[in-house]
Amino acid sequence: MNSKIIADSCCDLNKELKEKLKVDLVPLSIEIGDYNLRDDENLDTMELIQLMKDSHKAPKTSCPSPGEYMEKFQGEDNIFVVTLSSALSGSYNSAMLAKKMIIDNLEDKKNKFIHIFDSLSASIGQTLISIKIHELIEKNLENHIIVEKVNNYIKEMKTFFILESLDNLVKSGRLSKIKGKIASTLNIKPIMGEDGAGNIREVEKIRGSKKAFRRLAEIIGEQGEKFEEKIIGIAHCNALEKAKELKEEILKRYNFKDIIIVETAGISTVYANNGGIIIAF
């Protein structure tokens, strides 16, 4: 099948997954003060972390333009696209507009298939969706069957993350300076998650990083089932040892089909900030 997977740059991949999935990434942009960064292979995430720390303002992100998506839609006949949650970014709407512009200008519309998946997630959630699409393409399934199965996968998928730093929440005004100061003083680590519609919700507040990670491991058991059929993904922002420790804790408790670890690229680094961990399963 003449197919291609496209994702915006919030889809975090390690070297092995890049080679296996060949996902074509469409970069978002990041603005921090006077700096404008493109979230591509040239972005230095450690520099990004330092810029966020030094800035008095919260970073801003911009989605790809429809034109950037249109360029990626050229070539292959069957295109599957995975975007950031439409509740968090305009990336999905931009991709949808690009699809309309491409299809409307085709004389023979039967020979071009483009489907845009709203991940209702981010980061490693998009990664797992891309893996699922790749598996189904490899099985030579019809496009409508792939779409149906992936949509069901998205509905069942769970995403959670732990923030080590609350700086960006305070700078953006989503968390008051007083509450941020109290949380920092008491070493409170919020466990966040998606609400099923792609929005971010607070799951629990835990005092201390180790307790928060143990609680996160427990939540996996409370929220999931049939682990032997599933892959769990862990994305980390400059926190490889934490990710490895979490993987070991998961291995002790559950029998997932596989556990993958990736490092956050630019957009996910903005969301997770230094030390943050994101999981999806």
N, C-alpha and C positions, 0 to 999 in steps of 0.2 A: 504493500500500500504506500502510495506517494504522500506521506504525512509528515507534519512538523509540529513540535510543541513550542509555543512561545509563552513567555511569562514576563511580567515587569520585574524590575531589579530587586524587589523585596523578596523574591524567591531565592532562598539561600542554598547554595550548592557547595559541596566539597569537590576535590579533584576527581575522585572516582565517579561521582554522580554526573559531573560535567561531561566526562568521556562517555558514560553509558547512555545518558538521556539526550545529550546534545540539545538542551533547551536553549533557544535563542532569546536572550534577555533584552528587554527594552528599558533603558535607564530612566529613572526618575532623577530629579534635581534636589539639592539641599542648599538652603540659604542660611548662613549664620553670620549675622552682622554684615560686614562688607564682603564676606566670602560667598561665592557661588560655586558649588561642587556638583560634579556630574557623577552619579552612582554607577560607575562602570569599573572595568578591571584596573584602571589607573588610580582609583581612589584609595587613599591610605586611611584605614579605619582608626589607627592609633592617633593620627593627626586630627581626624574628625572628633574623636573623644576629647582630645586636648582643647580643640576649638570650642566645643560645647561647654567644657568646664570653665574656660576663660571668658566666655561671653555672658553678658548680663541679660541677654534676651534668649528666649527659647528658639530653637532651630525651626525653620519652616521648610516644608517639602512641596514640590511641584510634580504633578503627574506628567507622563509623556504626552506629546501632542498627537492628535489623530494622524497627522502626516508621518510621524515616526512609526506608528503602528502600521500604516499603509505600506511603508517600505518593507517591513518584515513579512507582510502578507503576500508578497510577490513570490513566484516560484511554485512551490508545492501546491497540489490540488486540494489537499485536506489539511486544514489548519485548526489546531486546538490551542486556545489561549487561556492562561490562568492569571487572574489579576488579584491584587490586594482587595480586601473587603470594600465593597462600594460604600459602606458606612464610614470608612476611614480615609478614602482617597477617591479622586475623580478618575483614576486609571481605568476602571471598568467602563465608565461612560465614554471615555476617550476611545477605547478599543471598539465599543459598540458603534460609535459614529464612524470610525475608520472602516469597519465592516460594511456599513450601509453605503459608504462612498465607493468602496470597491465593487460590491455586488450590483449597485445601481448602474454602474458604468460598463458592466459586462454584457456582451451580446448573448453569449451562451452561459446562462447562470447555472446550468446543471453540472458543469465541469469544475465548479469551485465551491468548496464547502469550508465555511469558517464558523466555529462556535466559540463563544466567549464564556468562560466559567467565572462567576463571582465566587471566590474562594470562601467568603464569609470569615476569612482568617487572614494570616500574614506569615511571612518568614517560613518557618519549617512546615507550617500548614500547607502553603503553596507548593513546597517541595514534595510533600507526600502525595498531593493531588497530581503533580507532574509524574511521579513514579507510577501511580495508578493508571494514568493515561497511557504511559509507555507500555505497561504490562498488557493492556487491552489492545493496543495497536499491534503488539507482537503476536497476539492471538488471531490477527486478521479479522476482527469483528467488524460488522457494519457500523458506520458512523453513528447512526441513531441509537444503536445498542451501547456504544461507548459513552455517548452523552447521558443516557439513562443510568448506567452503572456508576458513572463519575458523580452525577448529581446525587444519587443515593449515598455515595461515599462521603460527599461534602456534608450532607445532612447529619450523618452519624459521627463525623469527626469532632473531636474535642481539642480545644487549644487553651493552654494555661501559660502564665509566665510570672516570674518573680523579679521584682525590681530591687536592685541593691542600692541604687541612687534615685532619689525623688527630685533631683534638681530641675529636670525639664518640666515636671508637673507643676512645680512652684513657679518657675519662670513663665510658663504659659498661662498661669492663673487658674489651672484646673485644681490646684491644691493651694490653700492659703499659706502664707509664710509662717504663720503661727503653728498651724497643723503640721507643716513640714518640719519645723524646728522641734516640735514635740516628738514626732515620729523618729527623727534622727537621734534625739537625746535618749529615747526609750528603746532605740534599736528595733523599731517596728518594721517588718518586711511584709508588704502587702502581696498576697497571692491574687493575681488578676486572671480573668478568663473572658471568653466570648459568651454572648447571651443567646446564641442560636440564630441571631439575625445579623451577625457581623459587627455588633457594637461591643465595646469593652465594658466589663463589669468588675466590681471588686468582689472576690470570692470570700476571702478571709484576711484578717490582719494577725500576723504571728510575731511574737517578740523573739528576735534572734534568728540569724541565718540558718543555723543547723536545724533548729526546730521547724523553720519554714520549709526547708527541703524535705525533712521527714514527713511533714504534713502533706506536701505536694505528692510524695510517693504514695501516701495513704489515699489521697483524692483520686489518683489513677484507678485504684481498686474500686472505689465507690462509684466512679463515673463510667467505667468501662466494662467490657465483657468480651468473651471469645478472643482473648489476647493471642492465642496460638495462631490465629488467622491474620493478625495485624502487625504492622510495623509501627514502632514509636520513634519519633524524631526529636532530637535535642539540638537546639541552636543556642550558642553562647556568645556573649559579647566580652571578649578578652577574659574569659573565665573557663579555660579548658579543664583545669583540675576539678572545678565544681561540676562541670558536665560529666567528667569521668566518674566522679563520686556518685552522682545521681544515677548514672548508668549502672554502676555496681549495685546500688540500692534497688533499682528496678529489677535487675537480674535475680536478686535474692527473693523477690516477692512474686514476680510474674513470669510467664513463659511466652513473651512476645516472639513472633516469627523472626524479627530482626530489630536491632536498635542502631540508629545512625546518629552521628554527631557532625554538625556543621558549624562553621563560624559565621556570625552575622556580617553581612555586607553593610553598605551605607544606610539604607532606609531602616533596616531592622536595628541597626546600632542606634539610630535616633530614637526609636521606640523603646528599646531595652535599656539603653545607656550602659555605662561601664559596669561590668559585673553581672548584668542581667542574664536570665536564662528563660528560654521559650521552649515549650514542649507541645507536641501534637500527636494524636493517635486515633 
